[in-house]
Amino acid sequence: MKQQHIDIIGIPYVPGVAQGAVQHGGVANIGNRILILQQQDIEAISEPPLGFVVVEGAPFSHTMIHFMSMGVPTVIISEQQASLLKDGMLVLLNGATGQITTQISSEVVPEMPPVSELGKPLATADGVPVSLRASVRNQEAAKRSRLEGAESIGLVRSEFILPDDGSVPDSNFYTHAFGQICEAAAPLPVTIRLLDVAADKIPPWMATLDGVSGTLGLQGVRLYGIEPMKSVYQAQLTAINSLSDSYDIRVLIPYLVRQEELRYWVDLIQRQLSKTLPLGAMAETPASALDVANWFDVVDFVAIGCNDLMQCLFAADRDRAELRNYLDPYAPLLWRFMQQIATAAEAYLDRIQLCGVLAQLPGVLPILLGLGYRAFSVEAKLIPYLRQTITTTNIADAQQLAQQICAAKESRQVLELLGLPDRSYQPFLVP
């Protein structure tokens, strides 16, 4: 029987091309399949398939970030679109455009760009230096970051480093865990973000607390005065102290909003460290991002957390799949806001690092380069793709593109400028 022709445009998520038979669910014998699953099923996957098709995924959620860390071509689609894909159907999946089609190409599927040379300086086509750093949560990811040519470990997600028995971690636990990451990454510098507990990433050792309810509730440093969070973040500082003589470590303080709050935590943490280490702060709300230029009176560097920043800006929970349309990375208003931040902090852009999913999505990195951003902390497996984008981008062209995008009125105009299908992202929830 002739295979039904299917041509689906979903949300592009992880670049790359995969060609093979689709399979709905399952965890066995998936190495030569394009796997269709719900985002919560990722935890059960022990070996990567050819590609992922995620049904009703939330692109900026912590769960979906795990898909990104695997580096497998990934597209997000709706339930209705998923119903068109039958087990065994041969398809071509393009994670950069969001297309899933039964129009199979006879051409060889493109491979991942080659691994970059360790220590090789990264620059745009016209010679402007750019820094690609890696976001990691374990020793394996730190090792891969070094092999993929990361300039440094830009973000250790310490809240995901947990004792196997679910107990409250102490300084001995963190000394061992952080030490493994630093050793795997050596000689790269390592930035450790202190405990960043939030509603969507509550560790098993933490009891339920009122007020831990997303970006408008208790999270990050707002929890540091409450036990056991207070003891745990202090245990992290003790571990960092003991490792700082052997490794190049920087400390990042999560979820700060106001200048007064920033000064308080910087002073307190400096007093708990036995030596002077570079200290940074995360700006993850519109208020903090707009005040970043003033933060350099207090800290050495700033990391802008684009995921939380976007959910605050668009008033949409990043972990709720039904709200994913609102967190639109191609919305002109987002780019005008990013332009406003870059203009206000122009003198400090070399000390600002962008974290989160945004820079890793198709077509986005040249816009950010055009606005003046030069440092990005990303998933290690995507570094070769992003490096290829950077080395083929001319800053003058990127600046012109960024200006055109900031002047646009609607997302479809941005998608057109980027050469992406205008069906990739819908800007709001349609009844």
VOGU-3710 file (C-alpha; in Angstrom, 3 decimals, decimal comma):
1> mkqqhidiig> 0,000/0,000/0,000  1,260/3,435/-0,931  2,194/5,580/2,065  -0,069/8,577/2,726  1,613/11,910/1,983  2,129/13,942/5,148  3,646/17,426/5,454  3,559/18,841/8,983  5,062/22,105/10,211  5,655/22,051/13,947
11> ipyvpgvaqg> 7,792/24,138/16,274  11,513/23,744/15,409  13,457/22,972/18,575  16,770/21,134/18,142  18,501/21,529/14,751  19,521/18,598/12,623  17,898/16,256/10,139  16,674/12,690/10,794  15,218/10,188/8,352  13,507/6,962/9,413
21> avqhggvani> 10,383/5,203/10,648  8,276/6,819/13,352  7,334/5,048/16,571  4,778/6,195/19,127  6,243/5,816/22,617  8,302/2,993/23,999  11,827/2,927/25,388  13,263/-0,190/23,707  14,721/-0,554/20,207  14,463/3,159/19,496
31> gnrililqqq> 18,000/3,738/18,223  16,880/3,586/14,579  13,479/5,249/15,046  12,032/8,758/15,143  10,287/8,653/18,486  6,925/10,353/19,145  6,299/10,987/22,842  5,026/13,364/25,518  7,643/15,594/27,142  7,313/13,878/30,539
41> dieaiseppl> 8,442/10,592/28,946  11,996/11,854/28,375  13,173/10,637/31,794  12,634/7,002/30,733  14,829/7,301/27,612  18,193/5,574/28,054  19,438/5,723/24,438  18,853/8,526/21,914  16,656/7,805/18,885  17,245/9,273/15,413
51> gfvvvegapf> 14,926/12,135/16,276  12,254/13,290/18,711  8,717/14,426/17,956  7,320/15,896/21,171  3,533/16,162/21,440  2,188/19,329/23,110  5,590/20,261/24,530  6,410/23,500/26,358  9,608/24,748/24,638  10,971/26,748/27,576
61> shtmihfmsm> 10,223/24,217/30,341  12,978/22,464/32,272  11,761/19,129/30,938  12,130/20,244/27,321  15,590/21,600/28,047  16,525/17,977/28,745  15,559/17,152/25,133  17,820/19,959/23,972  20,727/18,600/26,026  20,534/15,271/24,164
71> gvptviiseq> 21,332/17,031/20,889  18,911/14,921/18,818  16,856/16,651/16,053  13,574/17,616/17,729  10,253/19,121/16,622  7,217/19,969/18,793  3,756/19,258/17,349  0,107/19,190/18,445  -2,029/16,149/19,293  -3,920/16,615/16,037
81> qasllkdgml> -0,690/16,602/14,019  0,570/13,556/15,914  -2,552/11,607/14,934  -1,443/11,834/11,295  1,799/9,982/11,999  1,374/6,189/12,066  3,859/3,683/13,452  6,310/2,570/10,784  5,670/5,571/8,541  8,902/6,762/6,891
91> vllngatgqi> 9,479/10,477/7,399  12,106/13,173/7,096  12,334/15,385/10,199  14,052/18,766/10,107  14,635/20,207/13,567  15,714/23,593/12,181  12,530/24,273/10,196  9,982/22,201/12,137  9,042/20,180/9,067  8,043/16,511/9,226
101> ttqissevvp> 7,336/15,106/5,774  6,924/11,783/4,007  8,682/13,333/0,998  11,876/11,363/1,559  15,018/12,852/0,081  17,478/10,629/-1,726  20,270/12,889/-0,559  22,473/11,898/2,345  21,177/13,241/5,651  23,471/16,090/6,818
111> emppvselgk> 25,689/15,236/9,746  26,324/17,324/12,825  28,940/20,017/12,128  32,433/18,838/13,120  33,593/19,161/16,721  35,553/22,372/17,156  39,165/22,406/18,237  39,760/22,833/21,948  40,894/26,344/22,762  40,393/27,691/19,237
121> platadgvpv> 39,177/31,327/19,419  35,635/31,859/18,173  34,746/34,848/16,023  32,193/35,948/13,465  32,968/35,954/9,738  34,280/39,522/10,092  36,419/38,763/13,143  34,269/39,876/16,090  35,012/37,643/19,136  32,103/35,633/20,558
131> slrasvrnqe> 32,047/33,372/23,619  30,173/30,058/23,628  29,940/28,561/27,104  28,149/25,443/28,307  25,265/24,931/30,730  25,673/21,614/32,573  24,206/19,598/35,395  26,647/16,666/35,715  30,160/15,408/35,113  29,375/13,877/31,720
141> aakrsrlega> 28,004/17,159/30,349  31,060/19,022/31,653  33,386/16,621/29,846  31,394/16,939/26,617  31,512/20,733/26,913  35,302/20,656/26,896  35,386/18,255/23,945  32,903/20,359/21,964  35,068/23,444/22,324  33,199/25,444/24,967
151> esiglvrsef> 35,158/28,437/26,200  34,062/27,724/29,768  31,281/26,236/31,861  28,951/29,197/31,951  26,370/27,643/34,261  26,347/24,638/36,588  22,698/23,959/37,451  23,403/22,932/41,026  19,740/22,346/41,935  19,772/19,246/39,719
161> ilpddgsvpd> 22,777/17,734/41,510  21,123/15,440/44,051  22,094/12,620/46,428  20,870/9,243/45,164  18,990/8,583/48,404  17,065/11,863/48,320  18,676/13,134/51,526  19,584/16,751/52,233  22,978/17,371/50,553  25,859/18,550/52,742
171> snfythafgq> 29,234/20,153/52,028  30,946/16,769/51,580  28,414/15,802/48,921  28,906/19,071/47,033  32,691/18,970/47,352  32,652/15,607/45,610  29,988/16,527/42,997  31,383/19,962/42,145  34,893/18,520/42,133  33,896/15,926/39,530
181> iceaaaplpv> 32,458/18,636/37,284  35,493/20,897/37,663  37,879/18,016/36,968  35,911/16,911/33,879  35,906/20,474/32,544  39,527/21,312/33,400  41,226/23,538/32,432  38,051/25,488/31,639  36,740/28,022/34,175  33,527/26,878/35,905
191> tirlldvaad> 30,626/29,087/37,015  28,529/27,432/39,724  25,032/28,808/40,166  24,002/28,522/43,791  20,860/26,578/44,655  17,990/27,772/42,443  14,863/26,006/43,666  11,587/26,954/41,971  8,083/25,532/41,600  9,075/23,460/38,572
201> kippwmatld> 12,285/22,058/40,092  11,689/21,150/43,724  14,266/18,628/45,008  13,092/15,536/46,923  14,729/16,757/50,144  12,618/19,932/50,229  9,274/19,873/51,993  6,291/21,599/50,378  6,188/25,300/51,189  3,459/27,865/50,667
211> gvsgtlglqg> 4,501/30,508/48,177  6,712/28,380/45,912  4,548/29,069/42,895  6,510/30,231/39,879  8,186/33,497/39,007  5,842/35,570/41,170  6,461/33,440/44,256  9,338/32,203/46,378  12,352/30,938/44,412  16,123/31,397/44,179
221> vrlygiepmk> 17,556/33,615/46,936  14,056/34,293/48,243  14,252/30,841/49,831  17,751/31,188/51,326  16,490/32,233/54,745  14,337/29,091/55,095  15,614/25,699/56,222  16,792/23,404/54,799  17,551/25,687/51,823  19,683/27,939/54,033
231> svyqaqltai> 21,915/25,070/55,137  22,150/23,667/51,606  23,279/26,866/49,878  25,798/27,398/52,689  27,046/23,834/52,150  27,568/24,740/48,498  29,660/27,752/49,493  31,760/25,577/51,823  32,388/23,150/48,957  33,288/25,971/46,580
241> nslsdsydir> 35,723/27,320/49,179  37,515/23,993/49,415  37,742/23,583/45,634  38,707/27,138/44,702  42,414/26,560/45,370  42,483/23,812/42,742  40,046/25,094/40,117  39,035/28,351/38,438  35,557/28,850/39,950  33,053/31,687/39,698
251> vlipylvrqe> 29,852/31,981/41,759  26,450/32,964/40,387  23,581/34,136/42,615  20,101/33,286/41,270  16,930/35,328/40,946  17,800/38,797/42,142  15,575/41,755/41,314  16,582/44,996/43,043  19,858/46,803/43,709  19,351/46,682/47,496
261> elrywvdliq> 18,754/42,932/47,368  21,803/42,459/45,165  24,086/44,304/47,600  22,744/42,360/50,569  23,427/38,930/49,059  26,770/39,841/47,534  28,012/41,177/50,897  26,700/38,129/52,771  28,200/35,593/50,361  31,547/37,371/50,180
271> rqlsktlplg> 31,798/37,133/53,976  31,208/33,361/53,764  33,988/32,848/51,223  37,541/32,634/52,517  38,991/34,139/49,337  37,820/36,608/46,739  36,093/34,850/43,847  34,342/36,433/40,868  30,693/36,916/41,814  27,805/37,245/39,392
281> amaetpasal> 24,058/37,714/39,566  21,177/36,370/37,496  18,730/38,892/36,045  15,542/36,982/35,246  12,776/39,580/35,413  12,080/42,707/33,335  12,878/44,886/36,367  16,302/43,349/36,921  17,180/43,183/33,217  16,480/46,886/32,758
291> dvanwfdvvd> 18,710/47,742/35,741  21,641/45,536/34,717  23,975/48,443/33,915  23,846/49,530/37,569  24,605/46,035/38,841  28,236/46,231/37,735  28,924/48,538/40,674  28,434/45,422/42,807  29,163/42,258/40,768  31,780/41,100/38,283
301> fvaigcndlm> 29,375/39,658/35,715  25,668/39,191/35,008  23,777/36,259/33,518  20,423/37,090/31,956  18,066/34,121/32,378  16,015/34,359/29,181  13,560/31,578/30,073  12,214/33,211/33,229  12,581/36,647/31,676  10,276/35,632/28,826
311> qclfaadrdr> 7,635/34,099/31,060  7,552/37,294/33,129  7,408/39,437/30,009  4,621/37,433/28,359  2,778/36,533/31,597  2,793/32,835/30,651  4,020/29,887/32,735  6,890/28,289/30,803  5,931/24,792/32,024  2,327/24,837/30,830
321> aelrnyldpy> 2,150/23,436/27,300  -1,197/25,125/26,605  0,501/28,520/27,064  3,481/27,800/24,808  2,079/30,012/22,032  2,454/33,068/24,248  6,180/32,539/24,853  6,932/33,440/21,265  10,673/33,774/20,545  9,882/35,520/17,258
331> apllwrfmqq> 7,692/38,262/18,722  8,989/41,733/17,713  8,140/43,102/21,161  10,591/40,596/22,701  13,327/41,846/20,402  12,606/45,486/21,131  12,916/44,622/24,817  16,237/42,794/24,256  17,401/45,823/22,277  16,462/48,115/25,165
341> iataaeayld> 18,523/46,007/27,587  21,528/45,944/25,246  21,385/49,714/24,692  21,157/50,483/28,422  24,052/48,122/29,256  26,127/48,753/26,119  29,314/49,488/28,067  29,072/46,139/29,885  27,932/43,724/27,163  31,257/41,868/27,309
351> riqlcgvlaq> 30,395/40,961/30,938  26,818/39,857/30,227  26,040/36,222/29,464  22,718/35,085/28,006  21,397/31,795/29,395  18,403/29,682/28,445  16,720/28,289/25,359  16,334/31,517/23,372  19,790/31,771/21,753  19,651/28,110/20,727
361> lpgvlpillg> 16,449/28,289/18,671  16,553/28,410/14,852  17,379/31,824/13,422  17,762/33,581/16,779  21,527/33,777/17,352  22,236/36,247/14,492  19,587/38,601/15,928  21,285/38,565/19,318  24,681/39,153/17,710  23,184/42,059/15,793
371> lgyrafsvea> 21,936/43,593/19,046  25,431/43,399/20,543  25,316/40,313/22,777  28,555/38,337/22,678  28,446/35,613/25,373  26,039/32,668/25,511  25,718/29,674/27,829  24,165/26,793/25,879  23,761/23,018/25,766  27,081/21,346/24,955
381> klipylrqti> 25,741/19,238/22,102  24,495/22,325/20,259  27,839/24,135/20,375  28,947/22,855/16,923  25,729/24,173/15,317  25,953/27,511/17,064  29,657/27,850/16,279  28,873/27,269/12,604  26,218/30,018/12,750  28,626/32,443/14,413
391> tttniadaqq> 31,523/31,851/12,010  29,269/32,436/8,991  27,613/35,586/10,378  28,771/39,062/9,439  28,051/41,586/12,204  27,011/44,361/9,823  24,438/42,025/8,266  23,299/40,869/11,704  22,832/44,469/12,846  20,691/45,222/9,804
401> laqqicaake> 18,633/42,072/10,425  18,145/42,989/14,084  16,932/46,470/13,161  14,441/45,029/10,654  13,137/42,577/13,248  12,783/45,234/15,942  10,826/47,354/13,469  8,413/44,515/12,632  4,848/44,532/13,942  4,007/40,816/14,015
411> srqvlellgl> 5,784/37,493/14,459  4,989/36,335/10,940  7,096/39,220/9,605  10,025/38,086/11,764  9,637/34,499/10,586  9,636/35,719/6,992  12,835/37,709/7,571  14,455/34,591/9,038  13,215/32,324/6,263  11,186/30,182/8,665
421> pdrsyqpflv> 7,633/28,917/7,966  5,016/31,291/9,362  3,192/28,283/10,793  6,069/27,532/13,169  4,770/29,622/16,075  1,263/30,849/16,719  1,312/34,015/18,856  -1,677/33,248/21,091  -4,090/30,551/22,180  -6,762/29,966/19,539
431> p> -10,122/28,538/20,790
//
